[in-house]
Amino acid sequence: MKVLSPERMAKYDEYSIKTWGIPSAVLMENAGRNTYRLMKERYLQGAKRIAVVCGRGNNGGDGFVVSRYALLDGFRTKVFLPGRKDDLKGDAALNMGLYSSIGGEVIECTKDMDVLRKGIGEADILVDAIFGTGLSKEMAGNEKLAVEAMNASGTPVISVDIPSGIDGRTGLPLGAAVRATHTFTYAYPKLGQVLYPGAYYSGKLTVIDISIPAFIEDKIGADAAVADGAMLRGFIRERLPWSHKGTFGHVVVIAGSMGKTGAAHMASLAALKVGAGLVTLIIPESLNGIMEVKLTEAMTYPVKDKGKGCLPLSAYNEITDFIEDKDVVIIGPGLSQDRETMELVRKLHSNVEKPFVIDADGINAFQDDPDMIRTSKHGAVFTPHPGELARLMGVTPQAINADRIGAGRSFIDKYGVHILLKGARSILFGPAGEMVINPTGNAALAKGGSGDILTGFIGGLVAQGYPLTEAAVLAAYIHGYIADTWVENGIDLDMLACDLLDGVGKAIQEIRDGKDRVYIERSL
């Protein structure tokens, strides 16, 4: 599903109105009418009183359309305006007039906000139509007080297009933001509704068609895509009955150090579990004994380490000789930040002509010399969390989280590799400009080892011939999907990273058969 920034959505609106000739009032009517229709179907059984809080712009105009249909249907509907009627212009003023012409009540709340609070307290359902996706400054004044009153009410809130106060580009609250029960957005989901924390504030998200022609996508483009079942069914490959282990590739995992053998274990098993035919773990010789016990299905290749418990630079030639006929290299989980090991990572990445999946200490190896990231011989996927990306870019994790999209795009523009920026709603950035947001996952993944499993999933898919973009997107989706299944059957507290391995086959089967979850609903 395509996702737009507020700026690009404005271009869609402009093209529809000026070039295609659809009046702006028609788009507003379609938006408000369909919002009311779905709201009535899902939330108005047994309700009598509706309070609509409208702003002065087009978002408020959508709210007046909703109010008109609700009033015509016999609901006791009141519109509260945190401002003056005279401030409304254009289509918003037009729809306020239409609502008023059938007896609709518009209550100006310029000074006495107690009237608004009382109206909110009496309503069975609230409609938030204060600000749309164009908001770019901190919310203040009466509008902020209105948002706080809605949030404090405990009453279900329907947000029109986007929860008021959410930045439509980053998903960050601008001073204050509505906590919606359900958001009905128009034509396309917006970045700020898909990224956290905006996704949390949006509640359930439904995309409504308002008659913007689909062909405009080809003319104006999109900012990103959200991974969904339809996309992934185009990726998933058939496993033919005459296949053998060589068909599905050989993964080399370079991982583990003293005290961190678990990371190597999990990455290796994850690569096998997602379908790789063979996996060999390259491990310091002094740790091989424990790995021989922990790993049954994966093979090990011990490298002399003089008892240090981490991989030395002297192992470079031996490792490159071993990798020569393999399909993909996973490097980094639990590897340690030993100086020689870090140099080994950089040298392998620069000279080995294999696709790499680079995680954890593999990423940390480049923090003092990020320009070496450009030296990949056959493509690489880096899988940083915000802290790791911050170290590579010389900024703070707070700066990354303030603009995850900007940070990711800046990184790939400079270094030309794939990155999967992990976190709630992980984002895949590709060197050709691809950007895919993963909608799956929950707080159950906030536990040590989850990232090692994800890394193994990516490498296992690359070994089977999946391109780097497809492998990273599919792996992230499956990873989060399994966690979502876990939470459906319990809570997000007690899942361990290795529990993710038990759900791989079922997740892939459900996606392939079209029985997977709908994370963002599309409604006509």
Secondary structure, 3 states (H helix, E strand, C coil): CEEECHHHHHHHHHHHHHHCCCCHHHHHHHHHHHHHHHHHHHHCCCCCEEEEEECCCHHHHHHHHHHHHHHHCCCEEEEEECCCHHHCCHHHHHHHHHHHHCCCEEEECCCCCHHHHHHHHHCCEEEEECCCCCCCCCCCHHHHHHHHHHHHHCCCEEEECCCCCECCCCCCECCCCCCCCEEEEECCCEHHHHCCCHHHHHCEEEEECCCCCCCHHHHHCCCEEECCHHHHHCCCCCCCCCCCHHHHCEEEEECCCCCCHHHHHHHHHHHHHCCCCEEEEEEEHHHHHHHHHHCCCCEEEEECCCCCCCCCHHHHHHHHHHHCCCCEEEECCCCCCCHHHHHHHHHHHHHCCCCEEECCHHHHCCCCCHHHHHHCCCCEEECCCHHHHHHHHCCCHHHHHHCHHHHHHHHHHHHCCEEEECCCCCEEECCCCCEEECCCCCHHHCCCCHHHHHHHHHHHHHHCCCCHHHHHHHHHHHHHHHHHHHHHCCCCCCCCHHHHHHHHHHHHHHHHCCCCCCCCEEEC
